[in-house]
Amino acid sequence: LDATYNVTSLCKDTLYAIVVCHPITRTNCPVAYLFTTDQSMYPLDCFLHFLK
C-alpha cells in the first residue's frame, strides 16, 4: 500500500495505490487506486474490504 498526500493544490487529498511485485522480474505494478479527500480511515477501510 502506497499513499501520496496533497496530490493537487486545490484541496487536501490522498491517493492510495495497491502495488504488487512480480516474483521473477522484481518490478512493481500498481493494481488498484483510491483517490479521496476524506482524511479518516473509513474510505481506506471500505476500499480494502472491497478488494478482499
C-alpha positions in Angstrom: 0.0 0.0 0.0 1.4 3.4 -1.0 -0.1 6.7 0.0 0.6 10.1 -1.6 -0.7 13.2 0.1 -1.8 16.6 -1.4 -1.8 15.4 -4.9 -3.4 18.6 -6.1 -3.1 22.1 -4.8 -6.9 22.6 -4.7 -7.7 20.5 -1.6 -6.2 18.1 1.0 -6.4 14.8 -0.9 -4.8 11.4 -0.7 -4.0 8.9 -3.5 -3.7 5.3 -2.3 -2.3 2.6 -4.5 -2.1 -1.1 -4.0 1.2 -2.2 -5.6 2.3 -5.8 -6.3 5.8 -7.1 -7.1 6.4 -9.6 -9.8 8.2 -12.6 -8.3 10.7 -13.1 -11.1 11.4 -9.7 -12.6 11.1 -7.9 -9.2 9.3 -5.0 -10.9 6.4 -3.2 -9.2 3.0 -2.7 -10.7 0.0 -0.7 -9.3 -3.2 -2.8 -9.4 -5.8 -0.6 -7.7 -6.2 3.1 -6.8 -8.3 5.1 -4.3 -8.5 8.9 -4.5 -10.1 10.6 -1.6 -10.4 14.0 0.2 -11.6 12.3 3.4 -8.7 12.1 5.9 -10.3 9.5 8.1 -9.7 5.7 7.9 -13.2 5.0 6.7 -12.6 5.3 2.9 -9.4 3.2 3.1 -11.2 0.6 5.2 -14.0 0.3 2.6 -11.5 0.2 -0.2 -9.5 -2.7 1.3 -12.7 -4.6 2.2 -13.9 -4.2 -1.4 -10.6 -5.6 -2.7 -10.7 -8.5 -0.3 
